[in-house]
Amino acid sequence: MDVGGSHVTAAVIDPDAPGDVLVERDAAVDPHAPVDTLLDQLLGPARVLAEAGAARGWAVAMPGPFDYRAGTGTFAGVDKFRALAGVDLRGAVADRLAVAPQDVRFCNDAVAYAVGEWAAGAGARTGRLVCITLGTGVGSAFLREGDEVSSGAEVPEAGEVHRLTIDGRPLEDTFSSPAIRRAYRARSGVTSTVAEICALARTGDATATDIVDQAAQALGRALGPWVARFAADRIVVGGSIARSWDVIASPLRVGLDDAGRRDGVPVVPVVPAALGSRAPLTGAAVVWSRQPGVSR
């Protein structure tokens, strides 16, 4: 299962062939609904698949803040899923989908995305992979041979790029969907989506081009030193903004090159994600096969 802020997708995947999604169902979710309603919405697609007898266990890619081993979250500081704070989600999933609690396993959604791309997408099972997802925020994961690295001097705190700063400001104040939209509205007086702004940049609109270029270059400059510290072999970029890869790729590489000249960052291939919305589903299947069952 892949749980998003306004959607959930459930799929049947063979962990031994994670690139093949055998069947898939999705549904809308109201992240502000009361707990019973929210659980019904989150598990609706999975229940359809479970009733068909299709799954022996469930891996759930969840946004944080969440304790992935315990199967509970606080969701502190985010405007969603407040009703699930402190809920035994492992137990709720097991009870509603008729599986043993140890066959319900959780992983971070950004890590699941990265593992999916590593296993069956643009990551190409490279030794050291940095994967970032660009949308309302900047998600990230640092993988060594497909396993998450979230501590130590070679990665940002908790492996989370969104914690970085650039030019004295939080990175997401410069590069994120809200930041790009705010910058364009301030310059043009027009409210537009990021896709619309990128489309304007594609046609040569000077304001849109300048805003996208500045944001993507800043992202590259912030990310570059960590690419060097991690000794990354490849960078994979996904998320909704990456759908405009033809617009953001060049300035992102310029920012990485700037960091390279300043900090000695080696040239690393930077490629768009290949699996799209199926990346976290694929990654969750891989994570499920690697995690030991957790007793209740």
N, C-alpha and C positions, 0 to 999 in steps of 0.2 A: 504494500500500500504506500502511496505517496500522498501525504497530507499537506495541503497548501492553505493559505489564509482564507480562500473562498471556494476551494474545491477539494475533492478527494478522488483518487483513482486507485482501483484495485486491479490486479492482473495475476494471471497464472504464468509462472516462469519456471523452467527447469534450471536449477543452479548449475548444472553441468553444461548447459547451453544457454548462458544468460542473455545472449544477443537475440534470442527468439522469444517474443511475447506471444504466448499461445492464445490467450483470450484476455480482454480488457473491458472494464466497466468504469464509468465515472459519474459524479454527481456534484451538484452545488452544495456548499456548506455555508451556514450562517455562523460565523465565529463568535457572535455575541448571544447565541441561543442558550437557554438553560441546559443543564447538564444532560438530562435524559433525551431531550430533543437533539442536542449536539451529538451525543453518542449514536443515536439512531441514524443521523445524517452521515456521520463519519463511517459507519460500518454497513450502510445500506448496500453499496456495490459489492463489498466483500461477502456479505450474507448471500447475495445472489450466486456468487461463485461457490461459496461453501455448501449451499444447498445442492449444487450439482456434484458434490463430492470431489471437487477438483484439487483441493490443497491439503497437504499434510502439516503445514505450519504457515505462520505469517511473519513477515518482516515488515516493519512499519517505519518509513522515513518520516521523521517528525522535525518540525522547527523547534528551536529552543526558546527560552531556557528550559531544559529537560534533562532529567537524570536517566540516561539511556539504559543503564543497568537495572535500576530500580523500577523503571517503567512509570515514573510520575514526573510531572513538571510543575514549575511555579508560574511560568509565563509572565514573570515580573518584567515590567518595563515595556511590554508589547500590548497593543490594543487588540488582542484576540485570545480566544480560548480561556478566558478568565474562569469560566464555569468548570474547567477541567483541572484547575489548580489543586494539587494534592490528591487527585483521584488516582486510584490504582488502575491505570489504564491497561496494564497487562492482564489483570483479572477481568476487567470489563470486556476486553477483546476475546479472551479465552472463553468466558461464559457465553457470549453472544455468538461466537463462531464455532463453538463445540470442539475446541482443541485443548490440549494440556497447556497450562501456563508456561511451561518451559519451551513450548513450541511457538511462543510469541516473543519476538525479539525486536529491539528498537535500534535505530541509528539516526544520526543527524542528517537532515535532508541535503545539505550541501556536500557532506562526505559521501552520501549515497550517489549523488549526481556525479561526483568525481570518480568514484569506484566504477560506476556504470560506464563512463567514458574510457576509463583505463581498461576495463575488461573487454568491451565490445565496440568501442567508438574511436574517437580521434586520439585518445591517449595511447593507443597501440601497445599497451602493456609495457610502457617505458619504465626504466628503473626508478627515476625520480620525476614525479609529475606535480606541477602546480595547476590547479583548476580553479577558475574564478567564475562566478555567475553574477551577471549584471542585470539588475532590475530596480526594485524599490530600495534595495541596498546592494552591498557587495558581499556575496557569499564566497567562501573559499575553502579549499582543502589542500593539504600537502601530503602526497602519498609516496612512500618508499616501497617499491615492489607491490603496489596495490594496497598497502596498509597505511592507515592514517598516522601522521606524525603531528602531535598537537602540543608538544612540550619540548623544551630545550632551546639552546641559543640559536639554532638554525631556522626557527620559525617564529612568527609574531606570537604574542600572547594567545594561548589556546588555539594557535593556528588560524586566527581570525584576522583577515586583512581589513575588515571594517573598523578595527581598532586603531588603524594607522592614522597619522596626520600628514598633511601636505601643506606647505606654506603657512604653518601655524594653525591650521583648521582641521577638524575631523575630515577624513577622506570623503565620507558620504555627503558632506556639505558641498563638495565639489563634483564628485561623480556618483550619481544615483539618478533614478528617474525624477524624483521630486526636485533635486538640485538643478538638473538640466532644464526642467520645465520652468523653474523659478527664474533662472538666468535668462532664458529666452523671453519670458513675459516682461522682465525688467528692462530688457533692451528694445523689445518690439512693441510692447503693450498688448500683445496677442497671447491668449491662452491656447496652447497646443500640446498634443501628446508627444512623447519622445519619438515615436515612429514618424509623426508628421514633421518634426524638426529635422530628423535624419533625411527624410524625403526631400525637404527643402535644401539641405546641404548637398544632397546628391545632384540637384539641379544647378548648384553654384551660388545659392543664396549666401551672401557674405555674412550676415548676422548668424544664421544657423550654422554655417561652416565654422565660424570663429568660436562659437560656444561649444560645439561638439569637439573641435580640435583641442581647445584649452582643457576641457574636462578629461578627454582620453589621454592627452599627454601627461596631465597630473597623475592619473591612475598609473601610467607607466613609470613615472618617476618615483612614486610611492612604493610600487611593487618591486622595482628593479633591485634594490639592495637585498631583499629577501630571496629573490631568485638566485642571486649570487651566493648568499649564505647557505641556502639549501642545496646548492650545486644542481639545480634543476636541469633535466634533459629536454623538457618540453613544457610549454604552457598551453592549456586548453581554455578557451573562453566560451561560456554559454550564457543562458538567460535571455530575457526578452530583448534587451538592448543589442545583444550579439546577433540578432536577426538582421541588423543593419551592418553586418560585418564589413561590407565594401566601404562604409563611411568611417567606421571607428578603427579599422585595422591599422591604417597608415599612421594616424596620430598616436595610437597606442605604442606602436613600434618606435616612433620618434621619442616618446617619453622614456621607453626602455633604453634606447640608445643614449639619451642624455644621462641616464643613471649609469650606464656603462662607462661613459667617458669620465664621469665624476668618481664612481666607486669601483670601477674595474669589473663591471658585470659582463660576463661572456655573452656572446650571441647565442640565443636559444630560439628554436622554432616556436612560433606563436600561431596556433591554428584554431579555427572555430570548432565548437562542439558538433558532433555528428548525430547524436541520438535524440536531441530535442527533449520533449517531455517524457520520453521513455527512459532517459538516463537514470533518474533516481529509482525507478522500478527495477531496472537491470542491476543497479548497484545494491539495492536492498536484497535482491536474491543472492548476490555474492556474499554480502555480509551475513545473511542468515546461515549460509553453509559454513561460514568460518566461526561463528559465535557458538560457544557451548550453551546448552539449555540452562535457564535460570529457574531454580525451584521457587515456588511461592513462599 
